[in-house]
């Protein structure tokens, strides 16, 4: 059962009061510490995660290169008439060959328009070792992604000290209620007596 609480008075745990108990002071420091740790953990974790993601995406933009690959065999499906371009969902997988930066020949599966002929040039993205990779994020996409991940990591990291502070505060509240029950059971029977 929650104790009756009167009107909110800011910083009452640090004001002088003859009725203030040691548990009130401890609870005040727990709440203050939990709030500070929540903000600090959230901000630091969010900034660190956003910076790491931004750095990784910038490294990808700097090292991944577009290469012209040529289809090895005809792509499955029928070709489009009158130069119509296929939608992204209408593309099919076909094998293509390209040269890596070291000059070695590489092959892999790429998405192309249905019915593309052998030898058709296709632009693919490769890493420094010549392996196929997806197109790197643009600077604006990278900024959005790093901000979003930073926010998610920051909120998740801030939840840990916040929940821990609420748990400690709840435990202190239960101890205080148990102490009041003990005192009441000792003094309650004497309440109606007259001297």
DACOR-V197475 format. One record per residue. SS is DSSP state (H for helix, E for strand, L for the rest). PHI is phi as a letter, one per 30 degrees, with the letter a starting at -180 (none if undefined). D_LAST is the distance of its C-alpha to the last C-alpha in Angstrom with 1 decimal. Layout:
BEGIN
[[SS | PHI | D_LAST] [SS | PHI | D_LAST]]
END
This chain:
BEGIN
[[L | none | 32.9] [L | d | 33.3] [L | d | 30.4] [L | d | 30.1] [L | b | 32.3] [L | d | 32.4] [L | d | 35.5] [L | d | 37.7] [L | b | 37.5] [L | d | 40.4] [L | h | 39.9] [H | d | 36.1] [H | d | 35.9] [H | c | 37.7] [L | d | 35.7] [L | d | 33.1] [L | a | 29.6] [L | d | 26.4] [L | c | 25.4] [L | d | 28.8] [L | c | 28.9] [H | d | 31.8] [H | d | 32.7] [H | d | 33.2] [H | d | 35.7] [H | d | 37.5] [H | d | 37.8] [H | d | 39.2] [H | d | 41.8] [H | d | 42.7] [H | d | 43.3] [H | d | 45.4] [H | d | 47.4] [H | d | 48.1] [H | d | 49.3] [H | d | 51.5] [H | d | 52.9] [H | d | 53.6] [H | d | 55.6] [H | d | 57.4] [H | d | 58.3] [H | d | 59.5] [H | d | 61.7] [H | d | 63.2] [H | d | 63.9] [H | d | 65.4] [H | d | 67.6] [H | d | 68.7] [H | d | 69.6] [H | d | 71.4] [H | d | 73.4] [H | d | 74.4] [H | d | 75.6] [H | d | 77.4] [H | d | 79.1] [H | d | 80.2] [H | d | 81.6] [H | d | 83.5] [H | d | 84.9] [H | d | 86.1] [H | d | 87.8] [H | d | 89.5] [H | c | 90.8] [L | d | 91.6] [E | b | 95.0] [E | d | 97.0] [E | b | 100.1] [E | d | 102.8] [E | c | 103.2] [E | b | 106.0] [E | d | 105.6] [L | d | 107.3] [L | b | 108.0] [L | d | 107.8] [L | d | 104.3] [L | d | 103.6] [L | j | 103.8] [L | c | 106.2] [L | d | 106.8] [L | d | 105.9] [L | d | 108.7] [L | h | 109.5] [L | i | 107.3] [L | d | 104.0] [L | c | 101.2] [L | d | 98.9] [L | d | 95.2] [H | e | 92.9] [H | d | 92.0] [H | c | 95.7] [L | d | 96.5] [E | b | 97.5] [E | d | 97.4] [E | b | 100.6] [E | d | 101.7] [E | b | 102.6] [E | b | 104.0] [E | b | 103.5] [E | c | 104.0] [L | d | 101.1] [L | d | 101.0] [L | d | 102.6] [L | j | 105.5] [L | d | 104.6] [E | d | 104.9] [E | b | 101.8] [E | b | 101.3] [E | a | 98.3] [E | d | 97.2] [E | b | 96.8] [E | c | 96.2] [E | b | 99.4] [L | d | 100.9] [L | e | 102.3] [L | i | 106.0] [L | d | 106.2] [L | d | 109.4] [L | e | 109.8] [L | i | 109.9] [L | d | 107.7] [E | d | 105.7] [E | b | 101.9] [E | d | 99.5] [E | b | 96.9] [E | c | 94.3] [E | b | 94.3] [L | d | 92.3] [L | e | 94.0] [L | d | 94.9] [L | j | 96.7] [L | d | 94.2] [E | d | 93.5] [E | b | 90.3] [L | d | 89.0] [L | d | 89.6] [L | d | 87.2] [L | d | 84.6] [L | d | 85.5] [H | d | 83.5] [H | d | 81.6] [H | d | 80.9] [H | d | 79.7] [H | d | 77.4] [H | d | 75.9] [H | d | 75.5] [H | d | 73.9] [H | d | 71.5] [H | d | 70.5] [H | d | 70.0] [H | d | 68.2] [H | d | 65.7] [H | d | 65.2] [H | d | 64.7] [H | d | 62.4] [H | d | 60.1] [H | d | 60.1] [H | d | 59.3] [H | d | 56.6] [H | d | 54.9] [H | d | 54.3] [H | d | 51.8] [H | d | 50.3] [H | d | 49.5] [H | d | 48.3] [H | d | 46.0] [H | d | 44.6] [H | d | 44.2] [H | d | 42.3] [H | d | 40.1] [H | d | 39.4] [H | d | 38.4] [H | d | 36.1] [H | d | 34.5] [H | d | 34.0] [H | d | 32.5] [H | d | 30.0] [H | d | 29.1] [H | d | 28.7] [H | d | 26.4] [H | d | 24.2] [H | d | 24.2] [H | d | 23.2] [H | d | 20.3] [H | d | 19.2] [H | d | 19.6] [H | d | 17.4] [H | c | 14.6] [H | e | 15.3] [H | d | 13.7] [H | d | 10.2] [L | d | 10.9] [L | d | 9.9] [L | d | 6.6] [L | c | 3.7] [L | d | 0.0]]
END
